[in-house]
Amino acid sequence: MQFTAQQIAAFVSGEIIGSAEVTVNDVSPIEQGKPGTLSYVTDQRFLPALATTEASVVLLTRDLYDTSVTCKATLILVPNARQAIGTLLQGVAEFMRPRKTGVEQPAFVDASVTLPEDAYIGAFAYIGKGVRLGKGVQIYPQAYIGDYTTIGDNTIIYSSVKVYDHCTVGRDCIIHSGCVIGADGFGFEPDEQGVNHKIPQIGTVVIEDDVEIGANTTIDRAMMGETRVKKNVKIDNLVQVAHNVQVGESTFLCAQVGIAGSTTMGHHCIMAGQVGVAGHITVADQVICGAQTGVAGSIRKAGQYQGSPAIDAMNWRRSSVVFKHLPEVQQQLNQLTKNKEQ
């Protein structure tokens, strides 16, 4: 595919600085820009790359533009360059991976299931008894949809996803390969002899609309009631959401986050990589936890947190400066104590 700067600007409602007729047929990072490619800059740190990039067209966040900027490429000024490139790439992705329809063979679809005309069921997929499928659903090969589960309109279930029985997945969701939705929560109780006995997990999982779940993530069913992931949540790969957890709207859970059972997460939170959240606690709205933070107790105030146990991120940064000098500080303290005793 080939597009002119004029066509791109029209698509993203941008303002052109330079030639409107220059064409691109690929994309590239700004530092690795090549002739014929489209790139973008949305952070001041990358402005110097404009002077050296070989990209033909660059989307630039308008607030970063300065008439003194030197750039051989045609610039397209937009309110948010990252958002604009996302809009463009969405169109490209739809062209490269058009939605499929029909049922490939062999696949098993229970006789009780009504298939929408525009649905797609890939080879070796299993659709159980009483499953309800929305319009435009895409279920890729080797996926498993358990009995009495509901999948909303236009949701994509990629290969090897397993959605256990009696779960609900909303509209416009994307669930990537290897995800397991609705496996038993980790519930056991030892008897007087210390033998662990399983507590049946008879609840469900509800995934609301516009949720994306990364590869090999697991969301466990509730012991009773429901585990719920609210609308517009975005979950990375290798995340564990335990039984009876509630994840608030528009929250980000990054790679290897683990949330223990019966915890309630607020809306618009960000849990960076490898954050661990204890069970039976509450995390307030708009909380950001840096990588490897350990949330051992409830966080009741919006803000940025870091460390284990989690503390205010600014305090943690100050403390981390001191940590590496603790051996010297201890030596000085020991010397002072020794001098005092003498």
Helices and strands as residue ranges (DSSP letters): E 3-4, H 5-12, E 15-17, E 23-24, E 26-27, G 30-32, E 37-41, G 44-51, E 57-61, G 62-64, E 74-78, H 81-96, E 102-103, E 108-109, E 120-121, E 126-127, E 132-133, E 138-139, E 144-145, E 150-151, E 156-157, E 162-163, E 168-169, E 174-175, E 180-181, E 188-190, E 196-198, E 204-207, E 212-213, E 218-219, E 226-229, E 234-235, E 240-241, E 246-247, E 252-253, E 258-259, E 264-265, E 270-271, E 276-277, E 282-283, E 287-289, E 294-295, E 303-306, E 311-312, H 313-323, H 326-341
